[in-house]
Amino acid sequence: MQTSDRRRRENLRTQTASLSGTNLERAGDYNQRVTLQAIRVHGTITRVDLAQLTGLTTPAIANITNRLLSEGLIMEVGKQHGRRGQPAMQIAIDPDGCFAIGVNIDRDHVTVVALDFLGNVRARASAQIDFALPNDVADFVRKAIDRMFRQKSLPRDRIIGTGVALPDDLGRINLPHRPSSYGVWTTVDIPRLFADILPQPLFVENDAAAAAIGELQFGHGLRSTTFFYILISAALGGGLVIDGTYFRGADGRSGEIGFLPLRSRRTEARSLQEAVSLSALYQRLHKAGIKVSRPEQLASVSAAGKEVIDEWVRDAADFLTDPLIAVSCLVNPKAIFIGGRLCSDLVDRLADGLNERLKRRSGDVPVIAPVLRAAMAADAPAIGAAILPFTERLLPSRAALMKASGG
């Protein structure tokens, strides 16, 4: 076996350790999900290796893979050579097998993506709109979807659903320059707004939760299945993944790091997101006479603007240090990932600053998780939203096992 194959198998075992097949009655659908996930994570794999990795019998794997082939979700990609015996046929995910749509609505933008089951963005549309109202969002999404479906490479009949990601408190949090009319979002029925626009079924999710789910399925979560995700956007959000499952908490509001109280002489902010967010950074720049309203503009500010940004990065690292120590103590994650719309070089600087501060405090607590830039880019919430239909229909989860076993 080649070294690269061995490493891939080790990564796959880590990912599927808690997702092995089951012999429970009526759990065939769950076993199919486990098999499909193993193929997706590994890339290319033989049926024999699938049986070893999932713990399912060889006949069971043969039946499942034949069914997946007939449904167009996987394909045969040639025989494996270099091993003893007759070469075995390798299988892989068919990149054109199915697609899902993801929509991210936030205070400063609307983004729509079409995602295939390998995590590739096959089409994308995004508009920088400050505090867009529901009808404006619906109009933009309708036009974006129409353009996407005019592409021959994105057949409508292979779309299995849509996910919509947005902040839970989109119409409530009073960010700078928010118009009073924006409160209408507190009364909007999202499924009804998009009922005649987006492919069904439609799933609605918190934006930070969607980004964390995206990181789990297509990012660093494939190797680190317990992590805390920080989403820096117009506000500040967080998501918690434990043993490969998104943890919601009793009321579905786990990970709300942005609402943590903040008391510092360096800022008038009373919550963490009032100081650590793009809105907070823009506000600092505005007070210095520097107009910035888009993440990409941060790279071209004046020398005075760079000083403001440097100060914000230092303060953000200081303000986040104690909360992240608490996360390490309470959850013991493998890592803490920072994602969102903050440009990558600033994320790296913030992560470096946090790691330096956390290292200085390492003697005070048992274990401190490292802080890293998330693998998912600025579109993480939209991509995570697009994964929701895949999760419902194709990916293994505890909920899927309960459905399959009649629980």
N, C-alpha and C positions, 0 to 999 in steps of 0.2 A: 504493500500500500504506500502511495506517495505521501510525503510529509504534509502537503497541503490538504489532501483528503483526510488525513488523521486529524488535523486541526479543525476542519469543518465538521467532522463527526463529533469531536469533543464539544464544539459550540452547539451542535444540534442536540446532543444529550442534555446539555445544560438547559436548553430551551424547552425540551419535551419531557424533562424529568418528572414533572407533575401532571403531564398530559398523556400518559401512556394509555393504550386502549383498555377496554373493560369487557368483562364477560357478563355484565348485567343483562338481563333479558331486555329486548327491545332497544338496545343501545347501539344498533347498527349505524344510525345517523351520527352519533358521537364518534364512533370509530372511523367513519368516513372523514369527519372533521379533523381528527388527529392525524390521519394519513395524509390528508391534503396539506395540513400545516407542516408536517415533516418534509414533504416534497418541496413546499414553498421555501422553507428555511434552508434546506440543503442545496437547492439549485437543481442538480441532477442526481438521481439515485436509482438503484435497482430494486426490484421487488424483494429480493432476499434481504438486502440491507434494511428495507422498510420494515420487514417482519421482525428483524432483530431490534430495531430502534423503538418500535411501538409495542412489542410484546404480543402482537397479534399472530395468529397462525398463518402459514403460507397460503392455504386455501382462502382464508378471509381476506388477505391482502390482494390475492388474484381477483376475487369478486369485486372488491372495492375499486381497484384500479381499472378494471374493465368498465365498471359503471361510470367512473370519472372520465374515461376515454370517450364513452358514448355520449356523455353530456358536453364534451368539448372543453372540459376544464383542465385536462392535462394532455400531453402528447408524448409519443415515443421519439427519442432524439438520437438513436444509434446505440450500438453495442459497446459494452465496456471491455477493453482489452488490457492485457498486462497482468491478469490473474489466472490461476490454474483453472482448468476445465473449460467448458464451452462458454464463450463470451455471453454475458447476460445483457438483456435489453435495458437501457436506461430510460427513465421517464422524467418529465419536467412539467412545470406549469405552462399552459398555453397562454401566452401574453394577450391573446385576443379572445380568451375564453369568456371573460365577463368584466364589467366595468361598474363603477359607482360614481355618483356625483357628490361633491362636498362643497358646502357654502359656509363662509365665515363672515359674520356681520359684526362690526365693531364701530367705535365712535369716530374712527378716522379712515375707514376703508370698508369695502365689500369685495370679497374674493370668491371666485367659483373655479373649481378644478374638476376634471374628469380623471379618475384614477383606475389603472388596471390592477389585477390581483397581485402583481409583483411589486406594487408600490410606485410604479412609474406614472408621472403626471402626463397624460396624453393630450390634454387641452387645458388652457387656463385663461381666465379673464379677471382683471382686477381694476378697481377704480378707487382713487384717493378722494373720498368724500367725507367731509367733516359733519358729523351728527346727521347722517342721512335719515330721513323719515321713512316709514314703512312703504308707502307707495313708490317712493324713489328707488328703494332697494328692490322692490318687486319688479319694477320696470327694467332696471339694470340686469337683474338675474334672468328675466324672460329673454331679453335680447342676447345675453351671453349664451344661454342654453340653445337658442335657435341657431346661432353661429356654430356652436359645437356640433350639433346634429347634422349640419350641412357637410361636415367632414365625413368622407367615406370610411375613414379609419375608426369611426366611433358609431357603430350601429345602435340604434335606439333599442332594438330587441335584445341586446346583450347587457343592458343596464339593469342591475338588480335592485336599485333603490337609491335614496338620497339621504345624506346627513346634513344637518344645519347646526353650526356651532356659534354661540354668542354668549356674552357675559350674562350671568343670572340677573344682575342688577343693572342691565343696560340703560334703563330709563330712570334709575334712581340716583346713582352716584353723581354728585354735583362736581364735575370736572371743569377746569377753566374754559370759558367761552361757550359753555353748553346752553343752547337756547331753551326757553321754558317749554316750547312745543315738543321737545325731545322726550318728555315724560310719557308721551303716548305709547311708547314701547312697553310700558308696564301693563297695558291692556290688550296688546296684540296677541291673537291666536296664530302662532307661527304655522302650524299645519294648514290652517284655513287660508292664510296669506299666500301660501305657495301651492295650494291644492291643484290648481289648473296650470301650473308652471313647471313644477319639478316632477321627475319620475317617482312613482310610488313603489314601495312604502317609504314613508318619510320619518326620520328619527331626529330628535332635537337633543342637543347636548351642550353643557357648559363648555366654553372655549378652552379653558385650561385643562379640563378633563379630556376633551377631544385631542388636544396636543399631546398629553401624556399617553393616551391610547395609541396615537400615531407613533410616538417614540418607542412604545412597547413592541409594536408589530413590525415597524420598518426602520427603527433606529438602534440606539445603544441598548434598548430593552431586550434585544435578542440575546444579549450576553449578561446583562445586569437586570434580573427580573424583579428586584425590589429597589425602588428608587423614588425620589421626590423630584417633581418637575416644577420649575418656576417659569411662568410665562410673563415676560415683560412686554406689554403693549401700551395702549393708551392708559390702562390701569395696571394692576399687578395681581396675578392669579397664581394658583398652585394646584398640583394634582399629586396624588399618592398611589403608587402601584406596589402591591405586596404579593410576592410569589406569583407574578405574572397575571394578577387580577387587579383591576382598578378598584380602589377602596373608596366608597362613597360616604361612609359615616351614617349615623342614625337618621339624619335629615337631608342627606345628599349634599352636604356643604363641607365635606372634608377638604383640607388643603388650602383654606382661604387665608393664605399668608398676608394678603394685602390689607386685611382688616385688623391686623395686630396693632395695638396702640403703640405710638411712638412719642417719646418725651426726650427732646434734645434742645439745648440752647442754640444749636446751629440751624434750626428750622422751626417754622410755625406749624408745620404739618403735625397732625394728631393721629394719623394712621400711616402705616408703612407705605401704602400705595400713593399717598399724597406726596411722598418724597422720592420713592423708587418706582418710577414709571416714565414713559415717554412724555406724558403730559407735564410731569414735574420738571423734566429736563428742559422741555420747550419753554416752560414758564420762567425758569432761571435765565435762559438765554434772552427771553423777551424783556426781562427786567434789566438786562445789560444792554438793551438796545439792539439785539440781534434777532431778526425774524427767522424762525425755523418752524416748519409745520410738517415735515416729512422726514423719515429716517435717513433717506439717501442724501439729504442736504447737510447732515452732520459732518460729512467728510470734507466739505468745502467751506467751512466757516472760517472767519478771520482768526488771527492770533489771539485776540481777546476772547473770541468764541471758544477756541480750544482750551483756554484757561478755565472757562466756565465748565466745560465738559470734564476736564481733569478733576476739578473740585467736586463735581457731581459723582463721578466714579468713586472717588475716595469716600465721600459721605455715604453713598449707596453701600459700599463694602462695609463700612462701619455699622450702618443701621441694620444690615442683614446678618451680621456675625452672630449675635445672640440668638435670633430666631433659628438659624441653621444649626447652632449647637443644640438647641432644644429638639430640633428634628432628629439629629443624630442620636440623642439620648432616648427619645421616646419611640422612634421607629427603627433605628439602626439600619438605614438604607445602605445599599452597596455604593451608591453615588447620588449626587444632587446635580441635575441637569438644568441649565438655563437656556431657554429658547424664547421665541417671539420675534418682534419686529425691530428690536435694537440691533444695529449693524454688528456683524460678526467680530470686528476688531475690538469694539467696545465690550462685547460679551466676554471676549478673551481677557481683556484688561480687568474687568470686574471679577471674573473667575480667579485670575491670578491674585488680585488683591484680597479676595475672600480666603483663598487657600493660605496666603501668608498670615493673615490674622487668625485663622483657625489653627494653623500649626503652632502659633504662639500660645494658644489655649489648650493644646492637646494634652498637657499634663493634668488638666483639671477634670477631664471626663474620660470614660473608658475607650470609646472609639469615635472618631470624627470622619464622616464621609467626605471624599474629595468632591470638589465642585468642578464641573466640566461643561463646555458648550454642548448643547443638545445637537444630535445629528440632524434633526429636522430643521428646515430653514424657516423663513418668515411665514411661509404658508402652512406651518404645522397645524393650526386649528382647522383649516379647510381640509387638509389631507387626513387629519384625524377624523373629521366629520365623515369623509368619504369611506373610511374604514368601518363605520357603524353598520351599514348594510352587509358588508363582508362578515362582520362579527355575528350578526343575527342569522345569516344564512349558511356560512361556510367555515368559520373559525371555531376551534374548541373553546369552551368556557364551562364554568360550573353550571350556569343556567342551561346551556345546551345539554349537559349530562343529565340534569334533572328532567328536562323535557323528554330526552331519549329514553330514560328509564321509567318514565311515568310518575316522577316525583312531584 
